Amino acid sequence: MNYTTQQIAEITGSKLIGKKDLLVKTIEFDSRNIFSSSNTAFLAINTSKNSGEKYIQSAVEKGVNIIISEHQFPQNQDITWIIVENSIQFIQKLAKFHLHQFSLKTIGITGSNGKTIVKEWLYQSIFDEFITVKSPKSFNSQIGLPISILEINKTHELGIFEVGISRPGEMKILESIFSPEIGVLTHIGAAHSSNFETEEQLIKEKLILFKDSKTIIFNGDNELIYNLINDIYSSKNLISYGFKNHNNLHLKNDWQGNSEELVLEYFNEEIKIPISQRDEATLSNAMCVIAVLKEFKIDNAKIIEKINALKAVEMRLESVNGLRNNLVINDSYNLDMDSLKIAFQFIHQYNKPKKTLIITDFVEGKDSEKLYHAVAELTNQQDFSKIFLIGDEISNFEILFNSQTYTFSNTKELIESTQLNQIEDELILLKGARKFEIDRLKTFLELQKHDTVLEVNLNAIIHNINIHKSLLKPETKMMAMVKAYSYGLGGYEIAEFLQHHHIDYLGVAYADEGIDLRKNGITTPIMVMNPEQHSYNSIIDYNLEPEIYSFRVLQLFNEQLLHKGIQRKYPIHIKLETGMHRLGFKGDELDDLIQKLNKMNVKVESIFSHLSSADDPVGKEYTLDQIKIFTVNSEKLIKGLQYHPIRHILNSSGIVSYADFQFDMVRIGIGMVGISSDPKIKKQLRNAVSFKTVISQISEVENGDSVGYNRKFLVQNRTKIATIPVGYADGIPRMIGNEVGKVGIHQKLFPIIGNICMDMMMINIENEPVNEGEEVIIFNDKPSLEEFSIYCNTIPYEVLTSISRRVKRIYIKD
Ligand SMILES: *Cc1c(COP(=O)(O)O)cnc(C)c1O
């Protein structure tokens, strides 16, 4: 979005106190998530349970100077207030207005189960056909939906939004904001139904969303739903899918049998799809996606390809490897008969001979006698060896369960009982109502995390970006360089986090890296610095923006645009050569370049160059020369183009040392990680990466013993050594063995001894009181990444990008 404070006040009929012309691009309602204060307004949301007004102070401390709330509070700083009557209605009004500014196609998904999966799958299947915006993970509520809608911009061709309700009356409000052209109704079950009198009332409430839809795609297996939709919406284009034959899209063969493929019938046409997962919920969601793709006239071959490529995104049922060779299936989100059935079906896929169930009280039940009889009956068909009942209600019915059964009042009691320690080599299903927090059992049962990890602290990354931003003008844009697997820190995870925090641009080296990001739901503009010739086709398909650095590349890319018949002016980035002598157009090529560009169907989004020595004070004169050349040549280009692309030249150290030349955008890279050549800035940065492992074994070695390959370490004074499970295959250079490099234990440094092996190395720990299994720091604070780089005789960039992919990356937010 992009509105001034005055426009926002006018659109929503609110009162403005303060500046009229401040631009708002982002509205945050969780002060913890505020990343950049520029163009950001904080909305204090009041609900019956909580008041966001408590957090205004913390938003202001983060530099936000626009506050939207129901009341005005005294503040020291100069704040512009938008005073609203009702905070929730405010965001809804604004979203409604915003949506009406665009003419994109819309899909609205509702239902009780499967909404998120269907949305994510649809997105994965369709984003390469249309430029698509979707709601983030579970932003589907009274507040989440409007916030998601505000993400729409003029480039979007399709919007996929999830709409969830929990009470009567809510859908009417949401429908008034968002009325989808295509309505999708996934499975409706009894979940969240305790606020509704009857199933019919619940269904009718959900159906309100489709009041003005042209097409409704729905699961038609439930007779009540089928009949209600056909009654209420008989004049609309109705497409049902499901297992039963009366549906327009249904399964023809026996999906539970051994067949290698699913045979589907869509009206009178047959579609065959190889089968990978056989639980009812997955198949039903896949059918839903197919029905929507058919509606978009996507051909069958493509549909099959897309369905095959789907990843099970965050299935509600999560499986993790447990201690003692157990497999833990966690479904502690909600508990009702439908989700219990789905969970039971789901665990059939695993062939663990023994199974344990941990299940809690159903919190929604009205007639508990009847309910628990049904639960016991269903459960008894599953052949669990042990059942743990948590909660006083379900425990009352202990006698109904056939297996060996134990009862507990709460989760804590079960953990303390140590009963769980007896379970070995079994499948353990955790099925609980949320309030019992049986998630804690998952943590308790889970296999200890990987020994060797690269831990990335996302909050530190944001902090570091903010430190760099504080050196810039608020309106200066920022591109985050996420090339080379985000400098080794991870692929889409980092990009997703940055996107969530509204980074303006992402930069990658190769098209493949950009495609991978797009496939994982990254919609932020992405510049590709090395657009290889064979990749132009996918660059266009995936809406990536190439760096054009020579006439050859320009020519070839333009041919591809023509070949594909691209109508819109395609965004490209022009690289100027100013002294790095790597890639780029030189000054004497500009006249020719301008002529060519003006004839082509392209739009120069940005003009940029790269500094060779921004981190080197000795190179100051050279850097200033580069900047001068850039200024002159980019001005010439702009004059010739007769429009103003974004200009940028500063990398991380450029931001720190040459902020006067920030132009319209900067490109941050290593600075995000917490590295800076400027000691003053370095002090303010936080360390975002920690490479660590644990001790596998400790041994005592005697005089004359030798350690490792080729006996490079000969013991002269008996000592203790520790073996740790990282080696050169993990990215530790072999050359730092033999006491060149050190690692940290208890904040002290210990030398690596002997030759480094492929997967292990040994360290001399002398008399340090340390145990096997204890943590060892390869780099973090001691030694730091910089110190470790010195051991390796290189720079942090190379250390990070050399850590091999087999080292598990984990992301933390503190
Ligand atoms: C990698 C890269 C950057 C980021 O550099 P840092 O030194 O990590 O900040 C900026 N611009 C270009 C063109 C790059 O390739």
The ligand as an SDF file (V2000), in Angstrom:
LIG
                    3D

 15 15  0  0  0  0  0  0  0  0999 V2000
   27.3350   -9.3230   -2.9850 C   0  0  0  0  0  0  0  0  0  0  0  0
   27.0580   -8.0080   -3.4830 C   0  0  0  0  0  0  0  0  0  0  0  0
   26.7210   -6.9590   -2.6070 C   0  0  0  0  0  0  0  0  0  0  0  0
   26.7540   -7.0660   -1.1140 C   0  0  0  0  0  0  0  0  0  0  0  0
   28.0710   -6.8880   -0.6540 O   0  0  0  0  0  0  0  0  0  0  0  0
   28.4530   -6.8740    0.8790 P   0  0  0  0  0  0  0  0  0  0  0  0
   29.8720   -6.5320    0.9030 O   0  0  0  0  0  0  0  0  0  0  0  0
   28.1990   -8.2510    1.3780 O   0  0  0  0  0  0  0  0  0  0  0  0
   27.5860   -5.8970    1.5290 O   0  0  0  0  0  0  0  0  0  0  0  0
   26.3460   -5.7580   -3.1610 C   0  0  0  0  0  0  0  0  0  0  0  0
   26.3080   -5.5850   -4.5000 N   0  0  0  0  0  0  0  0  0  0  0  0
   26.6550   -6.5640   -5.3530 C   0  0  0  0  0  0  0  0  0  0  0  0
   26.6030   -6.2900   -6.8130 C   0  0  0  0  0  0  0  0  0  0  0  0
   27.0500   -7.7970   -4.8780 C   0  0  0  0  0  0  0  0  0  0  0  0
   27.4080   -8.7620   -5.7320 O   0  0  0  0  0  0  0  0  0  0  0  0
  1  2  1  0
  2  3  1  0
  2 14  2  0
  3  4  1  0
  3 10  2  0
  4  5  1  0
  5  6  1  0
  6  7  2  0
  6  8  1  0
  6  9  1  0
 10 11  1  0
 11 12  2  0
 12 13  1  0
 12 14  1  0
 14 15  1  0
M  END
$$$$
